[in-house]
Amino acid sequence: MYRIHKEGKATLIIMGAVLAIICLALVQFTSLPVWILSVLILLAVAFYLFLVSFFRNLKRITPVNDHDIIAPADGKVVVIEETIETEFFNAPRRQVSIFMSPANVHVNRNPISGNVEYLKYHPGKFLVAWHPKSSTENERTTVVIRNKKTDLLMRQIAGILARRIVNYLQEGTAVKQGEEFGFIKFGSRVDLFLPLSAKVTVQLNQVVRGGETVIATLSD
């Protein structure tokens, strides 16, 4: 099912009105050749359709269970490595990072069910989202979700184009696997820091779907 995300409705209304006014002004108050006017109007329409596509919110069917960690976002897996997570756990973790291009769906979804134990927004830079330092230096929001079986840290990271991170979660609240928890506008990245015991089931450069693709499985 194709829907427009609530984060995009105001943007689409404003940009639609602006583009319509510009196109009418070009037709009414310029003497440009018809072919040039046609090209400019087609470019305006194409740009608006891109915006509509960017803010799409597709229905996803999440296989809710306690054993799987689900992709929090659409995109490409760009990092799989063991690292030291220093913001919350201060311990070795398995990092899996997903890069979202402007063409991807930018809705973010809970990878597991549980309680939000930690939530913090960090202002920062706007390095390209695949830069190694973007995880610690860019504007970002960090979330830790814990349940009886596991815990993980999730980080929304703004990229060179993404200038707004939206997060709907609150500390102490319960969340359900696969439900929306946020949105990042115009290119970004989501990092997951998993327990070392989690078995990663994706590969580098694999394209994943938020709310559907299994990123890792947990042992019994």
N, C-alpha and C positions, 0 to 999 in steps of 0.2 A: 504494500500500500504506500502510495507516494503522498507525503504530507510536507508542509513547510514548517520548519521548527520555529517555536515562539521567539527565539533570539533573532530571527531574520525578518519577521513581519514588518517592523517599523522601518528597517533598512530598505526593504523592497518597496514599501509605499513611497518613501522619500525619494529613492533613486528613480522609481518609475515616473514620479511627477517631474523631477529635474530633467530626466532624459526627454520626456514628452515636450516640456517647455523649450528645451534646446532645439529639438527637431522642428517644432512649429516655428521657432524664430528663424531657423535657417531657411525654411520654405517661404516665410512671409517677408523677411527683411534682408535677404541676400539675393544676389543675381548669379549664384553659382550655376554651372551647367547641370542639367538634369542627372547626368551620370554620376557626377560628384556628390550631389545631394542623395542619390540612391545609395551610393557606397557608405556615406556617413550615417544614414538612417539604418542601413543593414548592420553596421558596426555597433550602433547603439542598441539595436535589438539583440545582437549576439552577446553583448556585454550584460544586458539585463537577464538573458536566459542563463548565462554563466552564474550570475548571482542567485537565481532561482535554484539552479542545480546545487550550488554550494550549501544553501540552507535547507536542502532536502532532509527529511527525517524518515528513513525507511523502517518499516516494521521488521523486527528481528525476533526469532523464536529461540530463546536461550534454553539449553539443556540443563536446567537447574539441578545441582547435586553438590555434595560435600567433597567430591573427589577431584573435580576439575577446576582449573583456574582459566577463566574465559577472557578472550581479548577485550580490553577496555575501549578499543578504538579501531576504526578501519585504517589500513595503511600497509606499509612494508616493514618487516623486521630488519632493523639496521644494527642492533647490538645484541649479542648473547655472550655473557662473560661473567666470571666470578669477580666480585669487587668488594670493597669495604664500604658499607653504607654508614655514613657519619652523622646524619641528621637525627636519627631516632634510635636505630638498633645498635650502632657502633660495633658492628660485627660483620663477618663475611656473609654475603648474600649473592644470589644469582640474579644478575640484571638482564632483563629483556626489554628492549626499547623498540617502539613502533613509530615510524615517521609518517605523518599525514601530509600529503601534498594538497594544494588548493582544490584538486579534483575529487578528493575523498569526502565521504560523509564525516562531519566533524562532531557528531554527537559522541559523548563519552559515557561508558556504561560500567557498572560495578562488576569487577572480575569474580568476586565471591560474595556470599551473604555473610553478615556479621554485624558488629558494632563499630562505629567510627571512634577510634581511640585517640586519634591525633589529627589535627587539621591546622595548617599554617600557610598563609600567603607570603611570598617573598617578592618584593620589587627587584628588578634587575635589568640586565642588558637584553638586547634583541639580536644575539648571534644567530646564524643559520641553525636550524633545529638539529641538523646532523653533526654539528660541531661537538667534539668531545667535552668541552667546558660548558656547553649549554645547560647540562643537567644541574650544575651548581652555580652558574653565573647569570643565567637568563631569568626573566620574570617567570615565576612558577608557583604552583600550589601543591603542597605535599599532604597526602592523606594516608593514614594507617588504618586498616580494617582488620579486626581480630574476631575469630570465632573459636569454637571448642577444638577445632582440628588444626588450625593454622593461623598465621598472621602474615600480612604483606604490606609493603609501602608502595604507594602509587604516586607518581609525580606528573602533573600537567605542566608542560613547558611551552612558553610562547616562542615563536620563531621570528625570523627577520620581517615577515609580513604580519604575523599574528600579534595584535596589540591589545587583545582583551581575552582574559581567561575568565570563564564563568564556572562557578562551582556551587551546587545547590545543597551540599552536605553540611551537617553541623556535628560537632563533637558530642558523643554520648547517644546518638541516634542509631537505630537499627536500619540496615540497608539490605536489599534483596539482590541477588545475583542477576545481572542482565538489565536492571533498571537504569534509567538515565541518572547520572550524577553531575554532568556538566557539559560544557561546550567551549571550544577554542576557535576563534575566528581567523581564517586565512593562513593556513599552513602552520604546523606545529608538531609536537612530539609528546608521547606518553611513555614514561619509564615505569617498569615494575621491578621491585626488589623482592625476590622470592626466597624462601628457605632453601638451603643447599640440598635438602632431601627431596625437593620437588623435581620431578622428571620433566624436563622441557621437551615438548612435542612438536615444536616448530623449528625451522631452519632459517639461517640468514638469507635475506632477500625474499623470503616467502611473503606473499600478500595474504593478509588476514582480514576477517570481518568482525567488527565489534559486536559483542553479544552472542556470537555464534562459534567462532574458531576457538578450539581448546589450545591454550598456550602451554600449559603444564598440567601434570597430574600429581596427586598427593598419595603417598603410601598409606596403607591402612594402619 
